[in-house]
Amino acid sequence: MSIVTWSFPTTVVFGTGALAALPDHVARAGAERVLVVCDHGVVKAGIVDRVERALGAKGITTARFADVDPNPVEKNILDGVEAYRAHGAQAVVSVGGGSPLDAGKLIALKVTHERPLEDYDDATGGDRHIGPDVPPVFNVPTTAGTGSEVGRAGVVTLPSTGRKTVIFSPYLMAKAAILDPDLTVSMPPRVTAATGFDALTHCIEAYLAVGDHPMADGIALAGVELVSKHLRRAVQEGTDLDARGAMMKAAMMGAVAFQKGLGACHSLAHPLSSEKGMHHGLANALCLPAVVELNALAVPDRVERVRRALDLQATSLATALRALREEIGLPGGLAAEGVGKDDIPKLAHKAFEDACHRSNPRPVTRDDLAKLYAQSL
């Protein structure tokens, strides 16, 4: 019997009005000056103002860094480090969806770690270069998809490789994650749908991934059940705080669960973002049915258990996923988002370089990934 290690250490504050708890957690870490990392969308929605007012009311001085791309690139991280140092910051408060949350972690990393970002690539064992001297990070999600608020990884597209790179270490985990459903009601239906499918993909791929992690498996299945019960309502009735809160829980649970591993769907999705600019959750939604059809050949019992947890009247998990995708208003395939057959060779090459497929329950080749793209058109 092999020896494995399991852990779930993040402090999570959940509930409507939870934002009020943020300043106390920041102060507890000894930080009086913080860099607020965000994007222009959450600034426009007025959410960043709310966060800065809450911090300022408790005497915490803030500076704002909003230049984070929808798919973060290396320049975002390096510019953020300059902003951190110019402010004399002692901590990072990240506000927004997965992009600002990922960027915030990597900005904190680079404040104290001088190696080029590619040296920290998880696919090459880069975590060995990451030490504990990372400034404290506090995460305030405004979407319910990536679960990056409780994750120990940041994703960034690097010019040296031209691909999305996962940087992973327990030292990147937030000191606290503030999950306030009221901060997600400004998400429009399509974004709610895409981010919700992202959470669902994390739960499904984590449960199907190779490896022994009973806690991750249980959390992943419970996350699938939450998505099944609440995603449609969150899309259709955006001010429903119960549905919004349930989807925040599902997103968090997906990110906790995927410390076990992910799968081929994420390897397909990452190049769709770096090469085609596609929203990550949407990319997952468009590729997931084909991937679970493939994986049903390797782990049929697990695929069937996910189908039951999703609780949709369908003969297969792939059919259920396609039906849910259509019901919440997402397109039926990659072609609708401008991906064509001519794109597949380059995408498949990038996907095979991505490490996520290594924990897929059925090993895949570059040709397999190309076929999955074709099936997802």
C-alpha positions in Angstrom: 0.0 0.0 0.0 1.4 3.4 -1.0 1.8 6.3 1.4 -0.1 9.6 0.5 -0.5 12.9 2.1 -3.8 14.8 2.5 -4.5 18.3 3.7 -7.3 21.0 3.8 -6.0 24.0 5.7 -7.5 27.1 4.2 -9.6 29.4 6.5 -12.9 30.1 4.7 -15.4 32.8 5.8 -18.7 32.2 4.1 -22.1 34.0 4.0 -23.8 37.2 2.9 -21.9 40.1 4.5 -18.7 38.0 5.0 -16.7 40.8 3.4 -16.8 42.6 6.8 -14.5 40.0 8.2 -11.7 40.7 5.7 -10.0 43.6 7.6 -9.6 41.5 10.8 -7.9 38.7 9.0 -5.6 41.1 7.2 -4.7 42.8 10.5 -4.2 39.4 12.2 -1.4 38.8 9.7 0.3 42.1 10.8 -0.4 43.9 7.5 -1.1 47.6 7.5 -0.5 48.3 3.8 -1.9 46.0 1.1 -2.0 45.8 -2.7 -5.5 45.1 -4.0 -5.2 43.0 -7.1 -8.2 43.0 -9.4 -9.3 43.5 -13.0 -11.2 46.4 -14.7 -14.4 44.4 -14.7 -14.7 44.2 -10.9 -13.6 47.8 -10.6 -16.5 48.8 -13.0 -18.9 46.7 -10.9 -18.0 48.8 -7.8 -16.8 45.7 -5.9 -13.2 46.9 -5.5 -14.5 50.2 -3.9 -16.4 48.1 -1.4 -13.3 46.1 -0.5 -11.1 49.1 -0.2 -13.7 51.0 2.0 -13.9 48.0 4.3 -10.1 47.8 4.7 -9.8 51.6 5.0 -12.3 51.8 7.8 -10.0 49.6 9.9 -6.9 51.7 9.1 -5.5 49.5 6.4 -3.9 51.5 3.6 -4.6 50.2 0.0 -3.1 50.6 -3.4 -4.9 49.2 -6.5 -3.5 47.1 -9.3 -6.2 46.4 -11.9 -4.1 45.5 -15.0 -4.8 41.8 -15.0 -5.8 40.2 -18.3 -8.7 37.7 -18.6 -6.0 35.1 -19.0 -3.0 36.4 -17.0 0.3 36.9 -18.7 3.8 37.3 -17.3 3.7 41.1 -17.7 0.7 41.3 -15.4 2.7 39.6 -12.7 5.8 41.7 -13.1 3.9 44.9 -13.2 2.0 43.8 -10.1 5.3 43.3 -8.2 6.4 46.8 -9.1 3.0 48.1 -7.7 3.5 46.1 -4.5 6.9 47.5 -3.9 6.0 51.0 -4.8 3.2 50.9 -2.2 5.4 49.3 0.4 2.7 46.6 0.7 2.9 43.8 3.3 0.2 41.6 1.8 -2.0 41.0 -1.2 -5.8 41.2 -1.3 -7.0 39.6 -4.5 -10.6 40.5 -5.7 -12.4 39.0 -8.7 -12.5 35.8 -10.7 -9.8 33.2 -11.2 -7.6 35.6 -13.2 -7.0 38.2 -10.4 -6.8 35.5 -7.8 -4.2 33.6 -9.7 -2.3 36.8 -10.5 -2.4 37.8 -6.8 -0.7 34.6 -5.7 2.0 34.9 -8.3 2.6 38.6 -7.6 3.2 37.6 -4.0 5.5 34.8 -5.1 7.6 37.1 -7.2 8.0 39.7 -4.5 10.4 37.3 -2.7 11.4 34.8 -5.4 13.8 36.0 -8.0 13.9 33.1 -10.5 12.1 33.5 -13.8 8.5 32.3 -13.6 9.1 29.3 -15.9 11.4 27.9 -13.3 8.4 27.4 -11.0 6.4 25.4 -13.6 4.7 22.5 -11.8 5.2 20.3 -14.8 9.0 20.4 -14.3 9.0 20.1 -10.5 9.2 23.9 -10.0 7.6 23.7 -6.6 11.0 22.8 -5.2 12.1 26.3 -5.7 9.3 27.9 -3.7 9.9 28.6 -0.1 7.7 29.8 2.8 8.7 33.5 2.6 5.7 34.4 0.4 3.8 37.5 1.6 0.3 36.8 3.0 -2.5 36.6 0.4 -6.2 37.1 1.1 -8.8 36.1 -1.6 -12.2 37.6 -2.2 -13.9 35.8 -5.1 -16.6 37.5 -7.2 -17.3 34.5 -9.4 -18.1 30.9 -8.6 -15.9 28.8 -10.9 -12.2 28.3 -10.5 -12.2 28.0 -6.7 -8.8 29.7 -6.9 -9.6 31.3 -3.6 -8.7 28.1 -1.8 -6.3 26.7 -4.3 -2.5 26.4 -4.0 -1.8 27.2 -7.7 -1.6 30.1 -10.0 -1.9 29.9 -13.8 -0.1 32.3 -16.2 0.7 32.3 -19.9 4.5 32.7 -20.4 6.2 34.1 -23.5 9.0 31.7 -23.1 6.7 28.7 -23.7 3.6 30.3 -25.2 1.4 28.1 -23.0 -0.5 28.3 -19.8 1.8 27.4 -17.0 0.6 26.0 -13.6 2.7 27.2 -10.6 1.9 25.1 -7.6 2.9 25.2 -3.9 1.2 25.1 -0.5 3.0 28.3 0.2 0.7 30.1 -2.3 -2.4 29.3 -0.3 -4.4 32.2 1.0 -4.4 33.0 4.7 -8.2 33.4 4.4 -10.8 33.2 1.7 -13.8 35.5 2.0 -16.9 34.0 0.2 -19.7 36.5 0.2 -22.5 35.5 -2.2 -23.6 39.2 -2.5 -20.4 39.9 -4.4 -21.4 37.5 -7.2 -24.8 38.9 -8.1 -23.4 41.2 -10.7 -22.2 38.3 -12.9 -24.3 38.1 -16.1 -26.0 34.8 -17.0 -23.4 33.7 -19.6 -20.5 34.3 -17.2 -22.4 32.6 -14.4 -23.0 29.6 -16.7 -19.4 29.3 -17.9 -17.9 29.7 -14.4 -20.4 27.2 -13.0 -19.4 24.7 -15.6 -15.8 25.3 -14.6 -16.6 24.4 -11.0 -18.5 21.3 -12.3 -15.5 20.3 -14.5 -13.1 20.5 -11.5 -15.4 18.3 -9.4 -15.8 15.7 -12.2 -12.1 15.6 -13.3 -11.0 15.4 -9.6 -13.3 12.5 -8.9 -12.2 10.6 -12.1 -8.5 11.4 -11.7 -6.0 8.6 -10.9 -4.9 8.3 -7.3 -6.1 7.6 -3.8 -7.8 10.6 -2.1 -11.0 9.7 -0.4 -11.6 13.1 1.0 -11.2 14.7 -2.4 -13.5 12.1 -3.9 -16.3 12.8 -1.4 -16.0 16.6 -1.7 -16.0 16.3 -5.5 -19.2 14.3 -5.6 -20.9 16.7 -3.1 -19.8 19.6 -5.4 -21.4 17.9 -8.4 -24.7 17.6 -6.4 -24.6 21.3 -5.5 -24.1 22.3 -9.2 -26.9 20.0 -10.2 -29.3 21.7 -7.7 -28.3 25.3 -8.1 -26.5 26.2 -11.3 -29.7 26.6 -13.4 -31.2 28.9 -10.8 -28.0 31.0 -10.4 -28.1 31.5 -14.2 -31.8 32.3 -14.4 -32.3 34.2 -11.2 -29.0 36.0 -10.6 -30.1 37.7 -7.4 -31.0 34.4 -5.7 -28.4 34.5 -2.9 -29.0 30.9 -1.9 -28.2 29.7 -5.4 -25.2 32.0 -5.6 -23.9 30.8 -2.3 -24.3 27.2 -3.2 -22.3 27.8 -6.4 -19.6 29.5 -4.4 -19.4 26.4 -2.2 -19.3 24.1 -5.3 -16.4 26.2 -6.8 -14.5 26.1 -3.5 -15.1 22.3 -3.2 -13.9 21.7 -6.8 -10.6 23.5 -6.1 -10.1 21.6 -2.9 -10.9 18.3 -4.6 -8.5 18.8 -7.6 -5.5 18.7 -5.4 -5.9 15.0 -6.2 -5.5 15.8 -9.9 -7.4 16.9 -13.0 -7.5 15.4 -16.4 -7.5 15.7 -20.2 -10.3 18.3 -20.3 -8.1 20.8 -18.6 -5.2 20.0 -20.9 -7.6 20.8 -23.8 -8.9 23.9 -22.2 -5.6 25.6 -21.4 -4.5 26.1 -25.1 -8.0 27.3 -26.0 -7.4 30.2 -23.6 -3.7 30.9 -24.5 -4.1 30.5 -28.2 -7.8 31.5 -28.9 -8.5 33.8 -25.9 -11.4 31.6 -24.8 -12.8 31.9 -21.3 -11.5 29.0 -19.3 -14.8 27.8 -17.9 -16.4 27.9 -21.4 -13.5 25.9 -22.8 -14.0 23.3 -20.2 -17.8 23.2 -20.9 -17.2 22.6 -24.6 -14.6 19.8 -24.1 -15.9 18.0 -21.1 -18.5 15.7 -22.8 -16.0 14.2 -25.2 -13.5 13.6 -22.4 -16.0 11.8 -20.1 -17.0 9.6 -23.0 -13.3 8.6 -23.4 -12.9 8.1 -19.6 -16.0 6.0 -19.4 -13.9 3.3 -21.1 -11.4 3.3 -18.2 -13.5 4.1 -15.1 -17.2 3.3 -16.0 -18.3 2.9 -12.4 -17.0 6.3 -11.5 -18.5 8.0 -14.6 -21.8 6.4 -13.8 -21.7 7.6 -10.2 -21.1 11.2 -11.4 -24.1 10.8 -13.7 -26.2 9.9 -10.7 -24.9 12.7 -8.7 -25.7 15.2 -11.5 -29.2 13.9 -11.2 -30.3 14.6 -14.8 -32.5 12.2 -16.8 -29.9 11.0 -19.3 -28.6 7.7 -20.5 -24.9 8.8 -20.1 -22.9 11.4 -18.3 -21.9 13.0 -21.6 -25.5 13.3 -22.7 -26.4 14.9 -19.4 -23.6 17.4 -19.7 -24.6 18.4 -23.2 -28.2 18.9 -22.0 -27.1 21.0 -19.1 -24.9 23.1 -21.2 -27.7 23.8 -23.6 -30.2 24.5 -20.8 -28.0 27.3 -19.3 -27.3 28.9 -22.7 -23.8 27.8 -23.6 -22.9 26.9 -27.2 -22.9 23.4 -28.5 -19.3 23.2 -29.6 -15.9 24.8 -30.2 -16.9 25.8 -33.8 -19.4 28.3 -32.4 -16.5 30.1 -30.7 -14.3 30.3 -33.8 -12.3 27.1 -33.5 -11.8 25.2 -36.7 -10.2 22.0 -37.9 -7.0 23.8 -39.0 -6.5 24.9 -35.4 -6.4 21.4 -34.0 -2.7 20.4 -34.7 -1.3 23.3 -32.9 -3.9 23.0 -30.0 -3.2 19.3 -29.6 0.6 19.9 -29.5 0.1 22.5 -26.7 -2.5 20.3 -24.9 0.0 17.4 -24.8 2.6 19.6 -23.3 0.1 20.5 -20.5 0.6 18.4 -17.3 -3.1 18.0 -16.4 -3.7 15.0 -18.6 -1.1 13.0 -16.7 -3.7 12.2 -14.0 -6.4 11.4 -16.5 -7.8 7.9 -15.8 -7.2 6.9 -19.4 -3.7 7.8 -20.7 -3.9 10.0 -23.8 -1.5 10.7 -26.7 -1.2 13.8 -28.8 -3.4 12.1 -31.4 -6.0 11.3 -28.7 -6.2 15.0 -27.8 -6.6 16.0 -31.4 -9.5 13.6 -31.7 -11.1 15.0 -28.6 -10.8 18.5 -30.1 -12.4 17.3 -33.3 -15.2 15.6 -31.3 -15.8 18.9 -29.5 -16.2 21.1 -32.6 
